[in-house]
């Protein structure tokens, strides 16, 4: 009993100390937690879609031999600019001159036969009025005259054909543009049974660029044009910019059209842009990047990607520090991604505070101690962005 009286106060003291520790821990666990927040800011934001494209000539003409013959001379420099109608090749004209001379001789003979048949027909008409010849003889004379006239017309057509063949012996450029290498050389036989390719001319100024875009983005572009949120030229076409792959050189052009159909496998629409190319820097087949504006937002909200989480149903949300520093889960509608930031279309207003650090330790309706990240709140404003 004396020993128990000595131990009992010690046990009571230990129990009081343990109870105090538990109570202290409960108090600490219930304190508001510190979280990093930023203030929602607005700035001018131009949404731009960057797409791959290929340069395509406005017009392509394959120079072909239209008559058969031996090439005597090439009259152009490979890789040079040529004008429409400029002489490119000369095919030996001697056979065509001979054919033309023969056609002219046939025409002369047909004219003589026509003159003789006409004279006979006139005499027979007079004799027929006097009943000196039969009607059958008159009809035969008239038929002979018509046959001679038909032969004369055929001879004239042969002359025209011979002149065309002689003209085709001088091969000219059908369009203006840059001509490539020659496919044939002097002494080659061309046009024997087929129209032999001789060279290719491509018009390079202006020039086209073909690319593809999703139908959703194209609809956004049209809506932006209708709402006046997108810059256009005098014709109302959307202005687009071209960047040469591997360099920083850019060029401004405009959108021409979209294809009449949508690719069912990729949901893409074929587009074409037109660009000036007086310096011939853009060449057919070149790979380029097209920057196509989707719209301009004067008061856009951009927040860091790490501020967005997903709700139980998979929708994007942010944690907003509201009145009395109480956490609120807010659903938002996201637009395009710009670097490490999301463009928020709906759900946030300027001046609100959102949690960007420590969000995993708090729940909606919790009270927190917000700490403003000033370095991230003062984000750099860019007049134009690429997505």
RODO-2510 file (C-alpha; in nm, 4 decimals, decimal comma):
residues 387
     n   res          X          Y          Z
     1     x     0,0000     0,0000     0,0000
     2     x     0,2711     0,2580     0,0695
     3     x     0,4311     0,1729    -0,2672
     4     x     0,0952     0,2092    -0,4479
     5     x     0,0464     0,5499    -0,2875
     6     x     0,3801     0,6584    -0,4305
     7     x     0,3122     0,5233    -0,7849
     8     x    -0,0421     0,6585    -0,8186
     9     x     0,0546     1,0280    -0,8393
    10     x     0,3156     0,9433    -1,1008
    11     x     0,0609     0,7595    -1,3157
    12     x    -0,1829     1,0486    -1,2914
    13     x     0,0894     1,2932    -1,3996
    14     x     0,1796     1,0813    -1,7053
    15     x    -0,1887     1,0571    -1,8058
    16     x    -0,2289     1,4331    -1,7872
    17     x     0,0811     1,4885    -2,0038
    18     x    -0,0406     1,2408    -2,2690
    19     x    -0,3859     1,3980    -2,2761
    20     x    -0,2288     1,7409    -2,3283
    21     x    -0,0226     1,6154    -2,6214
    22     x    -0,3273     1,4656    -2,7937
    23     x    -0,5212     1,7855    -2,7433
    24     x    -0,2310     1,9865    -2,8856
    25     x    -0,2123     1,7628    -3,1910
    26     x    -0,5834     1,8082    -3,2579
    27     x    -0,5454     2,1812    -3,2442
    28     x    -0,2522     2,1736    -3,4854
    29     x    -0,4359     1,9452    -3,7275
    30     x    -0,7340     2,1811    -3,7375
    31     x    -0,5358     2,4924    -3,8295
    32     x    -0,5796     2,6432    -4,1854
    33     x    -0,3198     2,5169    -4,4302
    34     x    -0,1010     2,7410    -4,6396
    35     x    -0,1456     2,7251    -5,0183
    36     x     0,0157     2,9053    -5,3108
    37     x    -0,2263     3,1133    -5,5137
    38     x    -0,2130     3,3518    -5,8097
    39     x    -0,4490     3,6288    -5,9022
    40     x    -0,6388     3,5826    -6,2258
    41     x    -0,5290     3,8427    -6,4804
    42     x    -0,6578     3,9272    -6,8283
    43     x    -0,4548     4,0235    -7,1329
    44     x    -0,4789     4,0425    -7,5102
    45     x    -0,4429     3,6980    -7,6618
    46     x    -0,4349     3,5978    -8,0286
    47     x    -0,5025     3,2303    -8,0792
    48     x    -0,2950     3,0990    -8,3675
    49     x    -0,2940     2,7530    -8,5175
    50     x     0,0358     2,6374    -8,6713
    51     x    -0,0004     2,3835    -8,9501
    52     x     0,2406     2,2066    -9,1883
    53     x     0,2077     2,2831    -9,5587
    54     x     0,3624     2,2199    -9,8997
    55     x     0,4372     2,4767   -10,1669
    56     x     0,2505     2,4228   -10,4941
    57     x     0,2874     2,6226   -10,8194
    58     x    -0,0099     2,8259   -10,9387
    59     x     0,0142     2,6744   -11,2868
    60     x     0,2147     2,3873   -11,4324
    61     x     0,2576     2,3331   -11,8061
    62     x     0,4276     2,0336   -11,9616
    63     x     0,5908     2,1330   -12,2878
    64     x     0,5336     1,8512   -12,5383
    65     x     0,6142     1,7904   -12,9022
    66     x     0,2973     1,8267   -13,1096
    67     x     0,4577     1,7070   -13,4337
    68     x     0,7120     1,4371   -13,5126
    69     x     1,0624     1,5416   -13,6066
    70     x     1,4267     1,5861   -13,5131
    71     x     1,5199     1,8592   -13,2647
    72     x     1,7632     2,1042   -13,4225
    73     x     1,8179     2,3472   -13,1337
    74     x     1,7260     2,4308   -12,7761
    75     x     1,6603     2,8020   -12,7272
    76     x     1,6432     2,8395   -12,3462
    77     x     1,8622     2,8109   -12,0379
    78     x     1,7542     2,5414   -11,7941
    79     x     1,6229     2,6867   -11,4671
    80     x     1,5610     3,0323   -11,6176
    81     x     1,2405     3,2360   -11,6286
    82     x     1,0598     3,2290   -11,9625
    83     x     0,7727     3,4317   -12,1046
    84     x     0,4587     3,2970   -12,2675
    85     x     0,5242     3,2549   -12,6433
    86     x     0,9015     3,2403   -12,6043
    87     x     1,0740     2,9907   -12,8380
    88     x     1,2027     2,6866   -12,6490
    89     x     1,2876     2,4239   -12,9150
    90     x     1,3168     2,4140   -13,2918
    91     x     1,2185     2,0948   -13,4703
    92     x     1,3469     2,0367   -13,8254
    93     x     1,0879     2,2255   -14,0393
    94     x     1,1916     2,0841   -14,3820
    95     x     0,9323     1,8014   -14,3937
    96     x     0,6529     2,0385   -14,2939
    97     x     0,7545     2,2932   -14,5563
    98     x     0,7388     2,0213   -14,8188
    99     x     0,3917     1,9175   -14,7019
   100     x     0,2801     2,2809   -14,7158
   101     x     0,4111     2,3180   -15,0714
   102     x     0,2286     2,0040   -15,1811
   103     x    -0,0932     2,1312   -15,0183
   104     x    -0,0588     2,4643   -15,1964
   105     x    -0,0148     2,2786   -15,5280
   106     x    -0,3242     2,0725   -15,4603
   107     x    -0,5161     2,3906   -15,3874
   108     x    -0,4031     2,5420   -15,7167
   109     x    -0,5196     2,2330   -15,9034
   110     x    -0,8529     2,2366   -15,7165
   111     x    -0,9028     2,6028   -15,8052
   112     x    -0,8399     2,5236   -16,1725
   113     x    -1,0839     2,2330   -16,1653
   114     x    -1,3397     2,4543   -15,9957
   115     x    -1,2964     2,7269   -16,2596
   116     x    -1,3408     2,4753   -16,5414
   117     x    -1,6453     2,3130   -16,3797
   118     x    -1,8036     2,6520   -16,3192
   119     x    -1,7570     2,7510   -16,6840
   120     x    -1,9147     2,4279   -16,8052
   121     x    -2,2060     2,4666   -16,5657
   122     x    -2,2752     2,8224   -16,6846
   123     x    -2,2795     2,7153   -17,0517
   124     x    -2,5023     2,4206   -16,9781
   125     x    -2,7505     2,6400   -16,7951
   126     x    -2,7839     2,8614   -17,1070
   127     x    -2,8205     2,5595   -17,3349
   128     x    -3,0749     2,4060   -17,1014
   129     x    -3,2895     2,7185   -17,1260
   130     x    -3,2851     2,6752   -17,5033
   131     x    -3,3571     2,3054   -17,4593
   132     x    -3,0369     2,2289   -17,6523
   133     x    -2,9243     1,9736   -17,3893
   134     x    -3,1059     1,7406   -17,1611
   135     x    -3,1697     1,8055   -16,7943
   136     x    -2,9486     1,5093   -16,7102
   137     x    -2,6463     1,6704   -16,8731
   138     x    -2,7093     1,9917   -16,6797
   139     x    -2,7350     1,8006   -16,3530
   140     x    -2,4069     1,6237   -16,4252
   141     x    -2,2335     1,9583   -16,4867
   142     x    -2,3724     2,1023   -16,1630
   143     x    -2,2514     1,7948   -15,9685
   144     x    -1,9053     1,8266   -16,1226
   145     x    -1,8932     2,1913   -16,0110
   146     x    -1,9894     2,1062   -15,6534
   147     x    -1,7332     1,8250   -15,6436
   148     x    -1,4631     2,0671   -15,7604
   149     x    -1,5665     2,3216   -15,4974
   150     x    -1,5465     2,0528   -15,2266
   151     x    -1,2007     1,9511   -15,3459
   152     x    -1,0946     2,3158   -15,3275
   153     x    -1,2159     2,3416   -14,9647
   154     x    -1,0294     2,0215   -14,8768
   155     x    -0,7124     2,1619   -15,0316
   156     x    -0,7534     2,4812   -14,8265
   157     x    -0,7941     2,2717   -14,5089
   158     x    -0,4784     2,0780   -14,5969
   159     x    -0,2903     2,4059   -14,6272
   160     x    -0,4129     2,5162   -14,2827
   161     x    -0,3037     2,1827   -14,1353
   162     x     0,0354     2,2080   -14,3017
   163     x     0,0819     2,5617   -14,1698
   164     x    -0,0105     2,4473   -13,8169
   165     x     0,2406     2,1612   -13,8318
   166     x     0,5065     2,3994   -13,9579
   167     x     0,4239     2,6384   -13,6719
   168     x     0,4340     2,3532   -13,4187
   169     x     0,7868     2,2770   -13,5355
   170     x     0,8800     2,5897   -13,3384
   171     x     0,7973     2,4888   -12,9789
   172     x     0,6969     2,7891   -12,7652
   173     x     0,6271     2,8374   -12,3939
   174     x     0,2536     2,8081   -12,3211
   175     x     0,2782     3,0089   -11,9953
   176     x     0,5209     3,2399   -11,8198
   177     x     0,7205     3,0913   -11,5364
   178     x     1,0390     2,9085   -11,4480
   179     x     1,1425     2,6253   -11,6776
   180     x     1,3195     2,3174   -11,5482
   181     x     1,5675     2,0896   -11,7163
   182     x     1,5189     1,9764   -12,0744
   183     x     1,4029     1,6175   -12,1137
   184     x     1,5392     1,5928   -12,4698
   185     x     1,8488     1,7188   -12,6490
   186     x     1,9440     1,8213   -13,0024
   187     x     1,9190     1,5327   -13,2458
   188     x     1,6441     1,3536   -13,0553
   189     x     1,3396     1,2259   -13,2403
   190     x     1,0221     1,3522   -13,0726
   191     x     0,6507     1,3215   -13,1327
   192     x     0,6785     0,9829   -13,3022
   193     x     0,3447     0,8270   -13,2143
   194     x     0,3015     1,0323   -12,8941
   195     x     0,3394     1,3849   -12,7595
   196     x     0,6921     1,3593   -12,6193
   197     x     0,7536     1,5583   -12,2935
   198     x     1,0280     1,8122   -12,3542
   199     x     1,0318     2,0368   -12,0426
   200     x     0,8123     2,1632   -11,7575
   201     x     0,7241     2,5253   -11,6774
   202     x     0,5918     2,6256   -11,3352
   203     x     0,4449     2,9629   -11,2459
   204     x     0,6000     3,0683   -10,9142
   205     x     0,4665     3,4201   -10,8580
   206     x     0,2255     3,4169   -10,6886
   207     x     0,2433     3,0699   -10,5404
   208     x     0,0089     2,8364   -10,3513
   209     x     0,0596     2,6506   -10,0249
   210     x    -0,1632     2,3496    -9,9554
   211     x    -0,2318     2,2397    -9,5974
   212     x    -0,5027     2,0755    -9,3869
   213     x    -0,6983     2,1834    -9,0808
   214     x    -0,9646     2,0221    -8,8661
   215     x    -1,3210     2,1160    -8,9497
   216     x    -1,3726     2,2411    -8,5927
   217     x    -1,0876     2,4923    -8,6256
   218     x    -1,2134     2,6011    -8,9671
   219     x    -1,5571     2,6714    -8,8219
   220     x    -1,3922     2,8749    -8,5446
   221     x    -1,2059     3,0767    -8,8066
   222     x    -1,5257     3,1538    -8,9969
   223     x    -1,7019     3,2564    -8,6766
   224     x    -1,4086     3,4813    -8,5856
   225     x    -1,4293     3,6493    -8,9273
   226     x    -1,8043     3,7022    -8,8892
   227     x    -1,7584     3,8449    -8,5381
   228     x    -1,4778     4,0761    -8,6505
   229     x    -1,2221     3,9056    -8,4251
   230     x    -0,9977     3,8122    -8,7157
   231     x    -0,8065     4,0414    -8,9518
   232     x    -0,8915     4,0045    -9,3218
   233     x    -0,7829     4,1643    -9,6493
   234     x    -0,9935     4,3876    -9,8747
   235     x    -1,1658     4,0825   -10,0271
   236     x    -1,2664     3,9477    -9,6872
   237     x    -1,0179     3,6577    -9,6962
   238     x    -0,8426     3,5557    -9,3755
   239     x    -0,4789     3,6681    -9,3537
   240     x    -0,2295     3,3871    -9,2924
   241     x     0,1455     3,3832    -9,2374
   242     x     0,4050     3,1451    -9,3751
   243     x     0,7322     3,0479    -9,2079
   244     x     0,9971     2,8610    -9,4027
   245     x     1,0904     2,5445    -9,2196
   246     x     1,4321     2,5693    -9,0568
   247     x     1,4472     2,9493    -9,0734
   248     x     1,2821     3,2576    -8,9269
   249     x     1,1805     3,4082    -9,2616
   250     x     0,8093     3,4761    -9,2862
   251     x     0,5695     3,5895    -9,5571
   252     x     0,2106     3,7097    -9,5402
   253     x    -0,0645     3,5833    -9,7679
   254     x    -0,4343     3,5047    -9,7563
   255     x    -0,6611     3,2027    -9,7443
   256     x    -0,8199     3,1097   -10,0764
   257     x    -1,0653     2,8273   -10,0130
   258     x    -1,1457     2,5093    -9,8267
   259     x    -1,2249     2,1791    -9,9885
   260     x    -1,5891     2,0910   -10,0419
   261     x    -1,5562     1,7700    -9,8408
   262     x    -1,4204     1,6508    -9,5056
   263     x    -1,1873     1,3533    -9,4806
   264     x    -1,3843     1,0905    -9,2897
   265     x    -1,0747     0,9268    -9,1401
   266     x    -0,8994     1,2400    -9,0094
   267     x    -1,1851     1,4953    -8,9962
   268     x    -0,9555     1,7331    -9,1865
   269     x    -1,0348     1,9829    -9,4610
   270     x    -0,7867     2,0693    -9,7374
   271     x    -0,7009     2,4404    -9,7481
   272     x    -0,4980     2,6546    -9,9864
   273     x    -0,3192     2,9835    -9,9278
   274     x    -0,1839     3,2300   -10,1809
   275     x     0,1454     3,4131   -10,1223
   276     x     0,3560     3,6624   -10,3198
   277     x     0,6839     3,5154   -10,4448
   278     x     0,8572     3,7748   -10,6602
   279     x     1,1994     3,6692   -10,5283
   280     x     1,1262     3,3014   -10,6121
   281     x     1,2261     3,2004   -10,2595
   282     x     0,9354     2,9568   -10,2306
   283     x     0,9823     2,6584   -10,4579
   284     x     0,7376     2,3750   -10,5381
   285     x     0,7562     2,0893   -10,2891
   286     x     0,9089     2,3029   -10,0130
   287     x     0,7940     2,2265    -9,6580
   288     x     0,6644     2,5322    -9,4695
   289     x     0,4677     2,6173    -9,1541
   290     x     0,1409     2,8087    -9,1783
   291     x     0,0313     3,0341    -8,8913
   292     x    -0,3446     3,0781    -8,9117
   293     x    -0,5208     3,3008    -8,6595
   294     x    -0,8316     3,1541    -8,4986
   295     x    -0,9423     3,4746    -8,3272
   296     x    -0,8310     3,7592    -8,1031
   297     x    -0,9400     3,7949    -7,7409
   298     x    -0,8818     4,1432    -7,5878
   299     x    -0,9554     4,0221    -7,2313
   300     x    -0,8341     3,6628    -7,2248
   301     x    -0,7789     3,4630    -6,9049
   302     x    -0,4661     3,2441    -6,9042
   303     x    -0,3779     3,0280    -6,6037
   304     x    -0,0975     2,7747    -6,5411
   305     x    -0,1616     2,4180    -6,6436
   306     x    -0,0884     2,2928    -6,2898
   307     x    -0,3850     2,4911    -6,1567
   308     x    -0,6326     2,2683    -6,3437
   309     x    -0,7481     1,9330    -6,2121
   310     x    -1,0286     1,6983    -6,3114
   311     x    -1,3584     1,6469    -6,1379
   312     x    -1,5047     1,3024    -6,0724
   313     x    -1,6790     1,3137    -6,4099
   314     x    -1,3611     1,4182    -6,5910
   315     x    -1,4415     1,7875    -6,6401
   316     x    -1,1700     2,0512    -6,5879
   317     x    -1,1867     2,2468    -6,2636
   318     x    -0,9811     2,4831    -6,0487
   319     x    -0,9755     2,5504    -5,6754
   320     x    -1,0721     2,9116    -5,6079
   321     x    -1,0019     3,0840    -5,2760
   322     x    -1,3269     3,2668    -5,2081
   323     x    -1,4676     3,4799    -4,9301
   324     x    -1,3156     3,4178    -4,5838
   325     x    -1,0409     3,2145    -4,7557
   326     x    -1,2728     2,9185    -4,8102
   327     x    -1,1805     2,6833    -5,0947
   328     x    -1,4336     2,6410    -5,3753
   329     x    -1,4153     2,3895    -5,6640
   330     x    -1,5032     2,5715    -5,9864
   331     x    -1,5725     2,4045    -6,3218
   332     x    -1,4100     2,5868    -6,6142
   333     x    -1,4200     2,5677    -6,9938
   334     x    -1,0739     2,5467    -7,1459
   335     x    -0,9744     2,6697    -7,4889
   336     x    -0,6351     2,6405    -7,6550
   337     x    -0,3071     2,5628    -7,4827
   338     x    -0,0388     2,8339    -7,4911
   339     x     0,2949     2,7052    -7,3678
   340     x     0,2317     2,5961    -7,0075
   341     x    -0,0913     2,7948    -6,9747
   342     x    -0,4538     2,7201    -7,0560
   343     x    -0,6836     2,9723    -7,2152
   344     x    -0,9974     2,9759    -6,9991
   345     x    -1,3131     3,0550    -7,1924
   346     x    -1,5632     3,0381    -6,9054
   347     x    -1,5599     2,9990    -6,5268
   348     x    -1,3088     3,2588    -6,4040
   349     x    -1,3091     3,6351    -6,3656
   350     x    -1,0234     3,8809    -6,3299
   351     x    -0,9181     3,9397    -5,9694
   352     x    -1,0082     3,5944    -5,8381
   353     x    -0,7438     3,3838    -5,6674
   354     x    -0,6791     3,0238    -5,7684
   355     x    -0,4639     2,7637    -5,5976
   356     x    -0,1506     2,6600    -5,7864
   357     x     0,0461     2,4955    -5,5044
   358     x    -0,0696     2,2683    -5,2243
   359     x    -0,4012     2,1867    -5,3862
   360     x    -0,3594     1,8162    -5,3063
   361     x    -0,3691     1,8870    -4,9315
   362     x    -0,6989     2,0763    -4,9243
   363     x    -1,0578     2,0009    -5,0068
   364     x    -1,3522     2,2199    -5,1106
   365     x    -1,4972     2,4117    -4,8120
   366     x    -1,1598     2,4067    -4,6302
   367     x    -1,0251     2,7296    -4,4891
   368     x    -0,6737     2,8105    -4,6119
   369     x    -0,4032     3,0720    -4,5764
   370     x    -0,3346     3,1980    -4,9319
   371     x     0,0187     3,3003    -5,0246
   372     x     0,0353     3,5038    -5,3455
   373     x     0,2972     3,4014    -5,6002
   374     x     0,3830     3,7478    -5,7273
   375     x     0,6471     3,6252    -5,9680
   376     x     0,3925     3,4100    -6,1476
   377     x     0,1094     3,6550    -6,1141
   378     x     0,3069     3,9060    -6,3220
   379     x     0,3217     3,6897    -6,6311
   380     x     0,4598     3,8327    -6,9547
   381     x     0,1947     3,9575    -7,1944
   382     x     0,2485     3,8506    -7,5547
   383     x     0,0627     4,0217    -7,8425
   384     x     0,0573     3,7032    -8,0472
   385     x     0,0984     3,3398    -7,9551
   386     x     0,1381     3,0118    -8,1391
   387     x    -0,0459     2,6957    -8,0488
***
